Amino acid sequence: MKKLTGWKVLVLCLFFCSIVPVTVSADFWEMPNRPMIHDPSMIQEGDTWWVFGTGEANQNGLRVLWSNDGASWSEAPVIFPNPASWWSQYVPNHESNQWAPDIQYYNGRYWLYYSVSSFGSNQSLIGLLSTESIASGNWRDEGLVIRSTTSDNYNAIDPDLVIDENGDPWLSFGSYWSGIKLTRLDRNTMKPAGDLHSIAARPNHPEHAIEAPNITYRDGYYYLFVSFDKCCNGLNSTYKIAVGRSDNIAGPYVDQNGTNMLSGGGTILDTGNSQWIGPGHQDVYNQSIIVRHAYDAEDNGTPKLLINDLYWDAQGWPTY
C-alpha cells in the first residue's frame, strides 16, 4: 500500500516533550487564539488532541490541528499535499482540497474517511486512510470506499464512522439530494458490506438542505446529528444542528416531537448566536464533547473551531 509520510519534527516534539494528562472541564472550551477550521472531526491519542478538517480553498489536502491541552492549537502539515492519482478516475473535475474528514479509532487502527468532490455536484467519492498512530504521520491509502455519480439520488460526501452496540462498524454519509444514507461496513476492509439505508431527509425543503451526519450510541439509543440549511457563505450562512434518535442504527430516527427524520424531522440543538453564525458539521466524541465550526462575526466570517462539553437531560436528549 502507498504510504503518506511527514510530520517528523512534530513527532519528535510529541514523544520527547513532557506532557501532563489533559482534563478539560469547561462547558465551552476557551482558546487564546481560536483556530480556523471547517468541518472538524476530533479525537484524542494519548495526551494529544487532534482535529482534522476540510482543506483551505484552492489549496491541496486536508487540514490538521493538534493540541496538548485543548486550548492552544498548532497546525500540522496537510494530509494529501499532492492529490492521489486514482481520484480523477471517479471525479475528474474535483476540487484541489479534500472535504469533511472523519477520524475514529477501531480495531487497533485510526481510520480517516474523507470526501473528494466539487461544489454543487454529486459526482463524488469517499476515500479512506488508516494508521496505527496519528502522531507518526504514516498513513496507508486504503482507496475507494463508495462513490456517487450524477445518475444517483444521493451524494457520497460527509462520511461518519460509527460502531454499533455489537461492535460492528457502519458508515453514514450524505449531502442534499435524497438525504442521509447508512451502510454496514466489513470489519476487515472497513468498506461497504451491506444494503444502503435512507435515515434522514428534508423532502419538503426547496433545496433538500441536510448534510453532515454524525451518529453516536448511548444508553440504548443511536443519536443522529445532522446539519440543516446552508454552510460556506460566511456571515450569510444559515447552518444549524439538529438531532433525532432511534433504538435501531438503521432507523427510524425521530425527534423529540416524534417526527421521523425522513420526513424532515429533527430537534434543533444549536443555531449559534450574535458572534458565532451558522454552527454545523458537528462531531460528537465519547458522548461527552461536541465539536463544530461556526463563522466568527468579529472576524469577517472566518470559520473557527468551537468545542463544548456535551450533556444529556433526564429524557436522554443532548444539551449543553
C-alpha atoms as one frame of an Amber mdcrd trajectory, in Angstrom:
protein
   0.000   0.000   0.000   1.107   3.579  -0.669   2.155   5.471   2.479   1.937
   9.200   3.092   4.712  10.318   5.394   5.705  13.526   7.170   5.455  15.478
  10.424   8.948  14.372  11.593   9.625  17.491  13.665   6.161  17.275  15.198
   6.680  13.608  16.103   9.942  14.390  17.932   8.168  17.083  19.920   5.274
  14.832  20.839   7.482  11.977  22.000  10.160  13.908  23.850   8.226  16.788
  25.414   6.823  16.234  28.878   3.041  16.284  28.607   0.606  16.419  31.509
  -2.632  14.401  31.076  -5.474  16.614  29.962  -8.690  17.254  31.855 -10.928
  19.901  30.308 -13.949  20.726  32.435 -15.258  23.975  30.951 -18.678  23.899
  29.274 -17.299  25.987  26.396 -13.650  25.311  25.691 -11.881  28.661  25.759
  -8.963  29.219  23.403  -6.488  32.127  23.384  -6.484  32.092  19.577  -9.379
  30.094  18.172  -8.067  28.336  15.040  -9.620  28.493  11.596 -11.169  25.155
  10.603 -14.133  23.895   8.584 -15.960  20.564   9.057 -13.923  19.455  12.084
 -13.584  15.938  13.474 -11.726  15.453  16.757 -10.035  12.599  18.598  -7.558
  12.144  21.448  -4.467   9.963  21.042  -2.614   9.609  24.326  -2.368  13.132
  25.735  -2.711  14.860  22.374  -5.898  16.194  20.807  -6.181  16.073  17.028
  -8.642  17.897  14.775  -8.992  17.129  11.074 -10.890  19.434   8.723 -11.597
  20.445   5.155  -8.592  21.845   3.336  -8.321  25.511   2.509  -9.947  26.584
  -0.750  -7.666  26.465  -3.799  -5.030  24.536  -1.852  -4.316  20.818  -1.676
  -5.086  18.477   1.162  -6.900  18.095   4.469  -6.060  20.419   7.357  -4.731
  19.016  10.658  -4.542  20.705  14.077  -3.097  19.370  17.321  -3.088  20.452
  20.957  -1.736  19.283  24.291  -4.453  20.975  26.330  -7.477  21.521  24.089
  -6.927  25.275  24.246  -3.751  26.203  22.345  -3.700  24.654  18.880  -0.886
  24.218  16.369  -1.090  23.328  12.712   0.455  20.139  11.340   1.271  19.592
   7.657  -1.737  18.828   5.493  -2.635  15.304   4.510  -2.535  14.904   0.713
  -0.173  17.756  -0.143  -0.487  16.177  -3.586  -3.717  14.609  -4.882  -3.968
  10.837  -5.118  -3.794   9.789  -8.757  -6.801   7.463  -8.571  -9.304  10.178
  -7.575  -9.626  11.566 -11.109 -10.844   8.177 -12.346 -14.081   8.754 -10.435
 -14.208  12.556 -10.025 -12.343  14.095 -12.977 -13.024  17.712 -12.002 -12.596
  17.501  -8.237 -11.540  20.463  -6.130  -7.896  20.654  -5.096  -8.792  20.469
  -1.414 -10.475  17.491   0.252 -13.533  17.830   2.436 -15.191  16.801   5.656
 -12.881  14.151   7.127 -13.968  11.839   9.940 -11.434  10.292  12.322 -12.234
   7.277  14.519 -10.317   4.546  16.347 -11.413   0.939  15.777  -9.809  -2.477
  15.993  -6.279  -1.218  16.651  -6.138   1.469  13.939  -7.201   5.041  13.335
  -9.495   5.347  10.306  -9.747   8.626   8.415 -12.600   8.893   5.910 -12.660
  11.924   3.601 -14.550  13.381   0.618 -13.434  14.267  -2.904 -15.901  16.337
  -4.933 -16.686  19.742  -6.395 -19.168  22.271  -5.075 -22.778  21.605  -6.075
 -22.069  18.267  -7.764 -22.853  14.731  -6.621 -20.111  13.201  -8.742 -18.169
  12.459  -5.593 -16.256   9.837  -3.672 -15.385   8.881  -0.129 -11.850   7.613
   0.386 -10.074   6.087   3.363  -6.699   6.294   5.094  -5.558   4.373   8.161
  -2.678   4.384  10.622  -1.615   2.773  13.877  -0.561   6.190  15.226  -1.725
   9.638  14.179   1.443  11.201  15.601   3.590   9.072  13.289   2.156  10.775
  10.214   2.359   7.439   8.365  -0.980   6.989   6.624  -1.881   3.974   4.499
  -4.047   4.686   1.478  -6.995   2.271   1.688  -8.511   3.543  -1.557 -12.130
   3.998  -2.588 -14.943   3.369  -0.097 -18.028   4.483  -2.017 -18.827   6.888
  -4.832 -21.818   8.617  -6.384 -22.455   9.789  -9.932 -24.821  12.323 -11.470
 -27.311   9.495 -12.053 -27.536   8.744  -8.297 -30.047  10.408  -5.979 -27.502
  10.895  -3.185 -24.083  12.461  -2.697 -21.105  10.445  -1.404 -19.538  13.076
   0.842 -19.528  13.879   4.579 -18.590  10.397   5.865 -19.078   9.388   9.500
 -17.908   6.097  11.026 -19.978   4.707  13.898 -19.559   1.477  15.869 -22.835
  -0.165  16.895 -23.685  -1.816  20.215 -22.380  -5.157  18.896 -19.021  -3.711
  17.880 -19.776  -3.648  14.140 -18.762  -0.646  12.006 -21.186   1.404   9.900
 -20.757   4.462   7.697 -23.263   7.280   7.375 -22.851   9.963   4.730 -24.780
  12.323   2.522 -25.453  15.885   1.500 -28.616  17.331  -0.064 -30.313  15.262
  -2.828 -32.281  12.454  -1.092 -30.505  12.993   2.206 -28.536  10.882   4.635
 -27.534   7.290   3.898 -26.135   4.480   6.038 -24.333   1.253   5.176 -22.793
  -1.527   7.226 -19.012  -1.996   6.810 -16.823  -5.074   6.696 -14.747  -5.256
   9.906 -11.552  -6.038   7.990 -11.756  -3.786   4.936 -13.853  -1.024   6.583
 -15.750  -0.757   3.294 -19.440  -1.350   2.490 -20.755  -4.868   3.042 -24.497
  -4.332   3.216 -27.503  -2.509   1.847 -27.818   1.248   1.621 -30.366   2.634
   4.099 -32.013   6.053   3.981 -32.189   7.512   7.504 -32.856  11.278   7.203
 -34.032  13.732   4.553 -35.773  17.078   4.053 -38.246  16.276   1.275 -40.276
  19.456   1.784 -37.317  21.812   1.844 -36.845  23.548  -1.546 -33.162  22.604
  -1.627 -33.319  19.396   0.481 -30.736  21.068   2.736 -29.459  18.367   5.070
 -25.923  17.001   5.392 -23.016  16.170   7.705 -24.408  13.172   9.636 -22.865
  12.052  12.894 -24.162   9.072  14.897 -23.326   8.260  18.490 -24.668   5.397
  20.657 -25.733   5.990  24.255 -27.910   4.043  26.703 -29.860   2.026  24.156
 -30.301   4.794  21.570 -28.477   5.835  18.445 -28.438   9.641  18.146 -28.232
  11.092  14.652 -26.882  14.646  14.500 -27.198  16.487  11.182 -26.684  19.986
   9.809 -29.659  21.813   8.272 -29.585  24.627   5.710 -26.616  26.378   4.093
 -22.965  26.400   5.034 -19.998  28.036   3.367 -21.430  31.554   3.000 -19.613
  33.205   5.864 -21.873  35.542   7.816 -24.726  34.713   5.436 -24.593  31.029
   6.387 -27.781  29.572   7.854 -26.318  26.297   9.146 -27.806  24.806  12.321
 -27.528  21.485  14.148 -30.467  19.104  14.570 -30.783  15.694  16.232 -33.047
  12.651  16.397 -32.705   9.176  17.839 -33.593   5.526  17.253 -33.217   2.226
  19.078 -32.003   0.718  15.774 -28.959   2.055  13.970 -30.792   1.841  10.624
 -33.746   3.844  11.985 -36.355   5.110  12.051 -34.896   8.219  13.693 -37.380
  10.592  15.306 -37.049  13.961  17.014 -38.412  14.980  20.428 -41.849  15.530
  18.897 -41.846  12.061  17.346 -41.396  13.332  13.776 -39.480  10.951  11.523
 -36.230  12.439  10.255 -37.006  11.002   6.809 -39.945  13.421   6.781 -37.818
  16.409   7.726 -37.849  15.929  11.491 -35.024  16.997  13.755 -34.866  18.761
  17.127 -32.740  21.899  16.785 -29.717  21.794  19.092 -27.621  24.791  18.029
 -28.417  27.843  15.906 -25.450  29.939  17.019 -25.510  33.450  18.478 -24.564
  37.009  17.610 -20.872  36.145  17.318 -20.960  32.549  16.126 -23.001  32.352
  12.931 -24.130  29.144  11.210 -22.731  26.431  13.505 -22.569  22.996  11.941
 -20.771  19.959  10.615 -20.742  18.640  14.156 -18.785  15.697  15.571 -19.598
  14.080  18.927 -16.675  12.449  20.728 -17.064   9.922  23.560 -20.678  11.018
  24.153 -19.348  13.984  26.137 -17.837  16.500  23.693 -19.285  18.204  20.640
 -17.076  19.951  18.099 -18.198  22.007  15.102 -17.311  25.100  13.123 -19.083
  28.458  13.132 -18.436  31.744  11.332 -16.954  34.476  13.520 -18.898  37.738
  13.213 -15.981  39.527  14.909 -13.510  38.306  12.273 -15.195  38.829   8.903
 -16.961  35.472   8.989 -13.863  33.273   9.285 -14.866  29.666  10.104 -13.445
  28.712  13.505 -13.304  25.775  15.895 -15.978  25.525  18.609 -15.885  22.797
  21.285 -18.371  22.226  24.094 -18.818  19.659  26.815 -21.989  17.761  25.898
 -24.628  16.848  28.476 -27.802  14.751  28.421 -31.119  15.662  30.011 -33.398
  13.436  32.083 -35.174  12.198  28.924 -31.853  11.263  27.328 -31.571  14.149
  24.853 -28.305  16.030  24.250 -27.834  19.538  25.564 -25.070  21.975  26.522
